[in-house]
């Protein structure tokens, strides 16, 4: 019996030792005093800097929320602009702690890059933008068109699949960065620009005459966009994952950046669990009891973040659609905090 007990004790100690060895990202971030966040090189609504270097966007706010949960200060983030080609290498090498850069969740990326997706911040789909002068109203009218596309993305394969399935010919004109692709399209080097539909609306704002261009109605793919973290640190995976879930849960419960303090005083059992006065869910993540309060007070709930960056309160004015809460006809759904 003693031998069995000793064996179990040693096994448990070994397991805890391995877990402690793996769970280093949170400690590294705390010791550094800053979260390193990989973002795009400039995509309005998702991650883009102003002329003073201040970053804003849906992907940016996810990183701000993580910093809010850890430091109670959403400004403690270093933003690392990355091309589509370089983004995964930066995560693998440890240059960044989290990749929050309009990246599509696919099986190949989830299994071959040494990284995990932690959730879906934005449900998207690939589309097409054309000049109105082309007098095209459907992607099915694009036979023999030249198409500008960015390399290192899922866009190229989706494009090939769509045109092959519809027995259409096309010419690919590929570029290394998003800005190069947009400039080439605007200069007339191709007939069509294709990327995720949210990106089409964002990039249209960059054009000299946005109203001269239109986004075609077809959606040709599923593009669930979300953050990624490296394999091997389950604690960090949980922190990034549950930061997003906390923002979604807060919206569902009607907790906003303006009323979170008042909501925290209520005797509602679910609110008490979520906002930290009941249970030790924050400590289980390696954070504080009030981790959700910190996130919502400093950054907002998911609805607030969506609205100001890509929704009705932004220049993009994109409808919530699939990104609405599950109980409002959308797909955004968070497991319970209990």
C-alpha positions in Angstrom: 0.0 0.0 0.0 2.8 2.3 0.9 4.5 1.6 -2.4 1.3 2.4 -4.3 0.9 5.6 -2.4 4.6 6.6 -3.0 4.2 5.8 -6.8 1.1 7.9 -7.0 2.8 10.7 -5.2 5.8 10.6 -7.5 3.6 10.5 -10.6 1.6 13.5 -9.4 4.8 15.4 -8.6 6.2 14.6 -12.0 3.0 15.7 -13.6 3.0 19.0 -11.7 6.7 19.5 -12.5 6.0 19.1 -16.2 3.0 21.4 -16.0 5.1 24.0 -14.2 7.9 23.7 -16.8 5.4 24.2 -19.7 3.5 27.1 -18.1 6.1 29.7 -18.7 4.4 32.2 -21.0 2.5 34.0 -18.3 5.6 34.3 -16.2 7.6 35.6 -19.1 4.9 38.2 -19.9 4.8 39.3 -16.3 8.6 39.5 -16.0 8.8 41.5 -19.2 5.9 43.8 -18.0 4.5 43.7 -21.5 2.5 41.3 -23.8 4.0 40.8 -27.3 1.1 40.6 -29.8 1.5 39.8 -33.5 -0.9 41.8 -35.7 -1.3 42.7 -39.4 0.7 45.4 -41.2 -2.4 47.6 -41.3 -6.0 46.3 -41.8 -8.7 48.9 -40.7 -11.1 47.5 -38.2 -8.8 44.6 -37.2 -5.3 46.0 -36.6 -4.0 49.3 -37.8 -1.9 52.1 -36.4 -2.8 55.8 -36.5 -0.2 58.5 -37.5 1.0 58.5 -33.8 1.5 54.7 -33.7 -1.6 54.0 -31.6 -3.0 50.6 -32.7 -6.8 49.9 -32.8 -9.0 47.1 -34.1 -10.8 43.9 -33.2 -7.6 41.9 -33.1 -5.8 44.6 -31.2 -8.6 44.7 -28.6 -8.2 40.9 -27.9 -4.5 41.6 -27.0 -5.6 44.7 -24.9 -8.1 42.4 -23.1 -5.4 39.9 -22.3 -3.1 42.6 -20.9 -6.1 44.0 -19.0 -6.7 40.6 -17.4 -3.0 40.2 -16.5 -1.9 43.8 -15.6 -5.2 45.6 -15.2 -3.7 47.9 -17.9 -4.6 47.4 -21.6 -1.8 49.6 -22.7 0.9 47.1 -21.7 1.1 45.6 -25.2 3.9 45.6 -27.8 2.4 45.3 -31.3 4.5 43.4 -33.8 3.3 44.0 -37.4 3.6 40.8 -39.5 3.1 39.8 -43.1 0.9 36.8 -43.8 4.1 34.9 -44.7 6.0 35.7 -41.5 3.2 35.5 -38.9 3.6 31.8 -38.0 7.4 31.9 -37.8 7.2 34.8 -35.3 4.9 32.8 -33.1 7.0 29.6 -33.4 10.2 31.5 -32.6 8.8 33.1 -29.4 9.0 36.6 -30.9 5.4 37.1 -30.0 3.2 35.6 -27.2 0.0 35.5 -29.2 -0.9 35.9 -32.9 -4.0 38.0 -33.2 -3.9 38.8 -36.9 -7.1 38.0 -39.0 -5.9 34.4 -39.4 -8.2 31.6 -40.6 -8.5 28.5 -38.5 -7.9 25.4 -40.6 -6.9 21.8 -39.9 -3.5 22.1 -41.5 -2.6 25.2 -39.5 -4.0 23.6 -36.3 -1.9 20.5 -36.7 1.3 21.4 -38.6 2.6 24.7 -37.1 3.2 23.8 -33.5 0.4 26.2 -32.5 -3.3 26.1 -31.4 -6.2 28.3 -32.3 -7.9 29.5 -29.1 -11.3 30.5 -30.5 -13.1 32.5 -33.2 -13.1 36.3 -32.8 -14.8 36.9 -36.2 -16.7 34.5 -38.5 -15.8 35.6 -42.1 -15.8 34.3 -45.7 -13.9 35.1 -48.8 -15.4 37.5 -51.3 -14.6 39.7 -54.3 -14.3 43.4 -54.9 -14.5 45.0 -58.4 -14.7 48.5 -59.9 -18.3 49.4 -60.6 -17.2 50.5 -64.1 -16.6 46.8 -64.8 -20.4 46.4 -64.7 -20.2 43.0 -63.0 -22.9 42.0 -60.4 -21.9 38.5 -59.6 -18.7 36.5 -59.1 -20.1 34.0 -61.7 -19.5 36.8 -64.3 -15.7 36.8 -63.7 -14.7 34.3 -66.3 -11.2 35.2 -67.7 -10.7 37.9 -65.1 -7.3 38.8 -63.6 -7.4 38.5 -59.8 -5.1 40.2 -57.3 -4.4 38.0 -54.3 -1.9 38.0 -51.4 0.5 35.1 -51.0 0.7 33.0 -47.9 -3.0 33.0 -47.3 -5.9 30.6 -47.6 -7.2 32.9 -50.3 -5.3 31.4 -53.2 -6.6 27.8 -52.7 -10.2 29.1 -52.3 -9.9 31.1 -55.5 -8.7 28.1 -57.4 -11.4 25.8 -56.0 -14.2 28.3 -56.8 -13.1 29.0 -60.4 -12.6 25.3 -61.1 -15.9 24.3 -59.6 -17.7 26.9 -61.9 -15.6 26.0 -65.0 -14.2 29.5 -65.3 -10.7 30.6 -66.3 -8.7 33.3 -64.4 -5.3 34.8 -64.0 -3.6 35.1 -60.6 -1.5 38.2 -59.9 0.0 37.6 -56.5 1.8 40.0 -54.1 3.6 39.6 -50.8 1.7 42.1 -48.6 -1.8 43.3 -48.3 -0.9 46.9 -49.2 0.9 45.8 -52.4 -2.2 43.8 -53.4 -4.5 46.7 -52.8 -2.3 49.2 -54.6 -2.0 46.9 -57.6 -5.8 46.5 -57.8 -6.4 50.3 -57.5 -3.8 50.9 -60.2 -5.7 48.6 -62.6 -3.2 45.7 -62.7 -6.1 43.3 -62.2 -9.8 43.2 -62.6 -10.7 41.8 -59.2 -9.4 41.9 -55.6 -10.2 38.9 -53.4 -9.7 38.4 -49.7 -11.9 37.8 -46.6 -15.1 39.9 -47.0 -14.3 41.9 -43.9 -10.9 42.7 -45.4 -12.6 43.9 -48.6 -14.7 46.4 -46.7 -11.6 47.5 -44.7 -9.4 47.9 -47.7 -12.0 49.7 -49.7 -11.6 52.6 -47.2 -8.0 52.9 -48.3 -8.9 53.6 -51.9 -8.9 57.1 -53.3 -12.6 56.7 -54.4 -14.2 54.0 -52.2 -17.6 54.5 -53.8 -16.3 53.6 -57.2 -15.9 50.0 -56.0 -18.3 47.3 -54.9 -18.1 44.0 -53.0 -19.9 41.2 -54.9 -22.5 39.2 -53.0 -20.9 35.8 -53.2 -19.2 34.3 -50.2 -17.0 31.4 -51.4 -15.5 30.0 -48.3 -15.7 29.6 -44.5 -13.1 31.8 -42.8 -13.2 31.6 -39.0 -10.7 34.1 -37.8 -9.0 33.7 -34.4 -5.9 34.1 -32.3 -3.1 31.5 -32.0 -0.7 30.5 -29.3 2.3 28.0 -29.3 1.9 24.4 -28.3 3.1 23.3 -24.9 1.7 25.8 -22.5 -1.9 24.9 -21.6 -2.1 27.6 -19.0 -1.4 30.3 -21.6 -3.8 28.6 -24.0 -6.5 28.7 -21.4 -5.9 32.4 -20.6 -6.2 33.6 -24.2 -9.2 31.3 -24.8 -11.1 32.4 -21.7 -10.3 36.0 -22.3 -12.4 35.9 -25.5 -15.1 33.7 -23.7 -15.3 36.3 -20.9 -16.0 39.1 -23.4 -18.7 37.0 -25.0 -20.2 36.0 -21.7 -20.2 39.6 -20.5 -22.2 40.7 -23.5 -24.7 37.9 -23.0 -25.2 39.0 -19.3 -25.5 42.6 -20.2 -22.3 43.6 -18.5 -20.6 46.5 -20.2 -17.6 48.8 -19.6 -20.0 51.4 -18.2 -22.0 49.2 -15.8 -19.6 46.5 -14.7 -19.1 48.0 -11.3 -22.8 48.1 -10.6 -23.3 44.6 -12.0 -20.6 43.3 -9.6 -22.7 44.5 -6.6 -25.8 42.5 -7.6 -26.7 39.2 -5.8 -27.3 37.3 -9.1 -25.4 34.0 -8.7 -24.1 33.9 -12.3 -22.9 37.4 -12.2 -21.1 36.7 -8.9 -19.3 33.8 -10.4 -18.4 35.6 -13.6 -17.3 38.9 -11.9 -15.3 37.2 -9.2 -17.1 37.5 -5.9 -18.0 33.8 -5.9 -15.5 31.0 -6.7 -11.8 31.1 -7.7 -12.0 30.8 -11.4 -9.5 33.6 -12.0 -7.0 31.9 -9.8 -7.4 28.7 -11.7 -6.2 30.5 -14.7 -3.3 32.1 -12.8 -5.0 35.5 -12.8 -7.0 37.4 -10.1 -10.5 37.0 -8.9 -11.7 40.1 -10.8 -10.1 39.1 -14.1 -13.4 39.5 -16.0 -14.1 42.9 -14.4 -10.6 44.0 -15.5 -11.2 42.9 -19.1 -14.7 44.5 -19.4 -13.8 47.7 -17.6 -10.7 48.3 -19.7 -11.7 47.0 -23.1 -15.5 46.2 -23.1 -17.6 43.2 -23.8 -17.5 41.5 -27.3 -20.4 43.5 -28.6 -18.8 46.8 -27.6 -15.5 45.7 -29.2 -17.3 44.6 -32.4 -19.3 47.8 -32.7 -16.5 50.3 -32.4 -14.1 48.5 -34.6 -16.1 46.9 -37.5 -19.8 47.4 -36.7 -22.3 50.2 -36.6 -20.0 52.5 -34.7 -17.2 52.2 -37.2 -16.5 53.4 -40.7 -16.8 49.8 -41.9 -20.4 49.5 -40.6 -20.5 45.7 -41.0 -23.7 43.9 -39.7 -23.2 41.5 -36.8 -24.6 38.6 -38.9 -22.9 35.3 -37.9 -20.9 37.3 -35.2 -24.0 38.0 -33.2 -24.6 36.0 -30.0 -26.0 32.5 -30.3 -29.3 33.7 -28.8 -29.6 36.5 -31.3 -29.2 34.4 -34.5 -25.4 34.3 -34.6 -22.6 31.8 -33.8 -20.8 33.5 -30.9 -21.2 31.2 -27.9 -19.1 30.8 -24.8 -18.9 27.9 -22.4 -20.1 28.7 -18.9 -17.9 30.2 -16.2 -18.7 27.8 -13.4 
